[in-house]
């Protein structure tokens, strides 16, 4: 049900910042909606996003309950060497969604 989309340059220059865009397709149920049978749909939201490069934290974001469905983040990264960016989303149901991308620095 979830789908992750990540966009970053294939090659970056050492010491120059570059933009990273990441989005996860997630319904983000607030726990306030009623289904057709009259029951409340259980709450289920993404509450945290992290990005690390080769295990070193780059960004750690705590989302509040008012975040929209399919949360999108954009942030800049500055690095001197090639590595692997690891993206992780955590939801309140205990599910962890992750993806990674290799980054080449010249």
Backbone bond lengths (Angstrom), bond angles and torsions (degrees), N, CA, C in turn:
res aa  C-N    CA-C-N  psi(-1)  N-CA   C-N-CA  omega(-1)  CA-C   N-CA-C  phi
1 X - - - 1.445 - - 1.526 111.32 -
2 X 1.325 116.68 -26.67 1.462 119.01 178.12 1.521 109.55 -93.99
3 X 1.312 114.52 148.11 1.462 121.09 175.81 1.521 107.62 -138.81
4 X 1.301 116.55 131.42 1.464 122.45 -177.26 1.519 109.44 -105.66
5 X 1.331 115.39 136.25 1.460 121.06 175.23 1.526 107.69 -127.31
6 X 1.330 116.01 129.73 1.470 121.71 -179.31 1.515 108.17 -131.66
7 X 1.324 115.48 136.03 1.456 120.29 178.04 1.531 109.13 -132.01
8 X 1.337 115.18 124.31 1.455 122.59 174.85 1.515 108.02 -153.78
9 X 1.332 117.64 160.44 1.464 119.83 -179.43 1.529 111.38 -64.03
10 X 1.330 116.09 149.89 1.472 120.57 177.26 1.526 111.08 -71.99
11 X 1.331 115.84 -35.89 1.465 121.91 179.64 1.526 108.16 -135.15
12 X 1.339 116.70 136.44 1.468 121.39 177.04 1.524 108.92 -128.05
13 X 1.323 114.95 160.69 1.463 120.59 177.36 1.521 110.09 -89.81
14 X 1.305 115.94 140.36 1.469 121.36 179.03 1.525 110.10 -58.70
15 X 1.325 116.04 132.93 1.457 121.08 176.27 1.516 115.11 79.78
16 X 1.324 119.28 1.81 1.466 121.68 178.25 1.526 109.50 -110.11
17 X 1.345 116.51 130.86 1.469 118.27 179.99 1.528 111.61 -68.05
18 X 1.316 115.33 149.78 1.462 121.31 176.82 1.531 108.33 -139.99
19 X 1.331 115.49 153.96 1.464 121.17 -176.97 1.526 111.15 -87.92
20 X 1.311 114.74 141.02 1.464 123.08 173.78 1.522 106.39 -121.26
21 X 1.328 116.14 131.99 1.463 121.73 176.75 1.520 107.89 -121.09
22 X 1.325 116.49 132.97 1.457 120.67 -179.25 1.527 109.57 -140.57
23 X 1.325 115.59 139.63 1.447 121.55 178.69 1.525 109.42 -142.50
24 X 1.309 115.75 144.63 1.457 120.84 174.11 1.522 108.07 -123.20
25 X 1.309 115.82 132.72 1.465 120.79 175.87 1.529 106.61 -83.06
26 X 1.327 115.70 113.92 1.459 121.97 -175.77 1.526 108.14 -150.67
27 X 1.337 119.08 137.33 1.466 120.47 -174.88 1.525 115.64 -68.24
28 X 1.327 118.64 -24.94 1.458 122.79 178.33 1.534 112.35 51.63
29 X 1.305 117.19 62.34 1.464 122.21 178.17 1.530 110.41 -72.25
30 X 1.334 116.27 129.49 1.464 121.60 -177.12 1.519 113.45 -81.17
31 X 1.326 116.89 -18.30 1.457 120.67 -175.11 1.517 112.29 88.47
32 X 1.333 117.01 2.07 1.465 121.65 -179.02 1.529 112.68 -104.06
33 X 1.315 117.75 -14.53 1.463 121.10 -175.79 1.525 110.37 -80.34
34 X 1.345 115.66 144.93 1.464 122.93 178.68 1.527 108.23 -105.97
35 X 1.348 117.30 134.45 1.467 119.96 178.99 1.536 110.93 -85.21
36 X 1.319 117.41 -175.94 1.473 122.27 -176.86 1.523 113.47 -62.31
37 X 1.324 116.59 -26.68 1.465 120.06 -178.32 1.524 112.46 -88.33
38 X 1.327 116.81 -0.68 1.462 121.01 179.42 1.513 114.26 90.43
39 X 1.316 117.08 4.90 1.467 120.57 178.52 1.525 110.73 -92.92
40 X 1.294 114.16 149.77 1.461 120.72 178.12 1.532 109.10 -73.85
41 X 1.340 117.01 133.09 1.466 121.97 176.78 1.532 107.00 -76.30
42 X 1.332 118.55 126.33 1.466 120.87 -176.95 1.535 112.26 -59.58
43 X 1.318 114.13 145.15 1.461 120.56 179.06 1.521 109.71 -67.12
44 X 1.323 116.33 141.19 1.457 122.23 177.25 1.513 109.52 -162.13
45 X 1.326 116.96 98.47 1.462 120.83 -177.93 1.525 110.52 -127.42
46 X 1.325 114.43 155.31 1.465 120.56 170.31 1.529 106.21 -75.44
47 X 1.323 117.69 125.96 1.463 119.31 -177.96 1.530 113.28 -113.20
48 X 1.355 117.01 -9.10 1.475 118.25 -178.52 1.514 110.06 -154.47
49 X 1.327 115.36 143.95 1.465 123.12 174.97 1.514 107.91 -131.64
50 X 1.338 116.75 135.57 1.462 120.63 175.32 1.521 109.74 -132.43
51 X 1.308 114.72 152.66 1.454 121.82 171.93 1.524 106.82 -136.57
52 X 1.321 115.69 134.07 1.464 121.35 179.06 1.520 108.44 -134.47
53 X 1.327 116.13 150.42 1.458 121.18 175.60 1.510 107.55 -115.52
54 X 1.325 115.78 114.05 1.464 122.39 -177.28 1.529 111.16 51.12
55 X 1.335 116.14 42.02 1.454 121.57 177.50 1.516 115.45 85.87
56 X 1.333 118.38 -8.61 1.466 121.85 179.53 1.531 108.25 -93.92
57 X 1.358 118.47 123.21 1.458 120.36 -178.22 1.527 112.76 -58.99
58 X 1.330 115.31 135.74 1.463 122.58 175.79 1.519 108.82 -105.60
59 X 1.351 116.16 -45.60 1.465 121.50 -179.66 1.519 108.87 -153.96
60 X 1.325 116.01 147.90 1.465 122.54 177.82 1.525 106.09 -141.00
61 X 1.331 116.97 115.19 1.462 122.04 -174.63 1.526 109.50 -118.08
62 X 1.332 116.76 131.81 1.464 122.26 172.86 1.525 107.35 -101.00
63 X 1.327 116.57 120.41 1.462 121.65 178.18 1.522 109.38 -89.13
64 X 1.316 116.25 144.99 1.457 122.71 175.53 1.525 109.42 -94.27
65 X 1.331 118.71 162.76 1.467 121.07 -177.53 1.528 114.86 -57.77
66 X 1.306 119.28 -21.45 1.463 121.43 -177.97 1.533 113.32 -81.85
67 X 1.325 118.40 3.22 1.465 120.74 179.83 1.532 109.26 -64.87
68 X 1.325 115.61 145.00 1.468 119.51 -177.10 1.524 112.26 -76.01
69 X 1.312 115.15 168.36 1.465 120.16 173.44 1.524 108.48 -63.58
70 X 1.308 116.95 154.59 1.465 123.22 179.61 1.532 111.75 53.78
71 X 1.341 117.79 60.50 1.469 120.22 -176.42 1.533 113.08 -58.78
72 X 1.328 114.65 135.79 1.458 124.04 -178.80 1.522 107.92 -118.71
73 X 1.335 116.75 133.76 1.463 121.28 175.15 1.523 109.20 -128.23
74 X 1.314 115.17 147.63 1.463 121.55 174.57 1.521 107.20 -137.41
75 X 1.321 116.10 132.08 1.456 120.85 -179.01 1.520 109.09 -152.40
76 X 1.328 115.48 159.98 1.464 121.82 179.24 1.525 110.06 -98.12
77 X 1.321 115.13 146.74 1.459 122.52 177.92 1.523 108.00 -127.76
78 X 1.312 115.63 143.37 1.460 122.14 177.53 1.521 106.73 -127.68
79 X 1.319 117.23 124.89 1.464 120.01 179.98 1.518 110.26 -145.16
80 X 1.305 115.44 159.21 1.459 122.37 179.37 1.527 112.25 -107.08
81 X 1.344 116.72 -13.25 1.461 118.63 -174.86 1.534 111.49 -140.24
82 X 1.314 115.04 159.26 1.458 121.43 177.59 1.528 110.04 -68.13
83 X 1.328 115.53 156.78 1.456 119.46 179.44 1.511 111.35 -179.25
84 X 1.308 114.38 -168.22 1.467 121.19 -178.39 1.526 108.92 -116.90
85 X 1.337 116.31 122.59 1.459 121.72 175.57 1.526 108.51 -89.17
86 X 1.315 116.11 128.92 1.454 122.75 -179.50 1.521 109.09 -114.48
87 X 1.335 116.94 124.20 1.456 123.97 -176.97 1.526 108.60 -111.50
88 X 1.342 116.99 132.69 1.464 120.60 -177.77 1.524 110.25 -139.34
89 X 1.341 115.28 131.74 1.452 123.23 174.96 1.517 107.95 -115.55
90 X 1.333 117.42 137.04 1.461 123.27 179.79 1.517 108.58 -117.89
91 X 1.345 117.47 131.59 1.460 118.21 175.95 1.526 110.54 -112.46
92 X 1.321 115.01 166.80 1.466 120.58 -173.97 1.528 113.55 -68.81
93 X 1.313 117.55 -14.40 1.456 120.92 178.25 1.529 111.55 -83.35
94 X 1.326 116.96 -0.89 1.454 121.34 -179.67 1.518 113.89 92.32
95 X 1.343 116.47 -0.90 1.461 119.83 178.25 1.521 110.61 -76.88
96 X 1.316 115.89 142.78 1.459 122.42 177.27 1.525 107.04 -121.36
97 X 1.328 115.90 125.66 1.461 122.22 179.89 1.525 107.27 -114.49
98 X 1.330 117.42 130.44 1.463 118.90 -176.72 1.522 111.53 -143.54
99 X 1.316 113.88 159.99 1.454 122.99 176.66 1.525 106.37 -156.53
100 X 1.313 117.20 165.91 1.461 120.29 179.23 1.520 110.12 -147.55
101 X 1.331 114.38 159.61 1.457 121.66 178.34 1.520 108.55 -141.37
102 X 1.339 115.49 141.73 1.460 120.48 173.55 1.518 108.77 -83.16
103 X 1.321 115.62 142.27 1.454 122.41 -179.89 1.525 108.63 -122.19
104 X 1.325 115.87 128.99 1.459 121.04 177.46 1.517 110.08 -106.63
105 X 1.326 116.68 125.86 1.455 123.03 -179.74 1.522 108.68 -112.34
106 X 1.324 115.78 131.51 1.473 121.27 177.97 1.501 110.97 -116.18
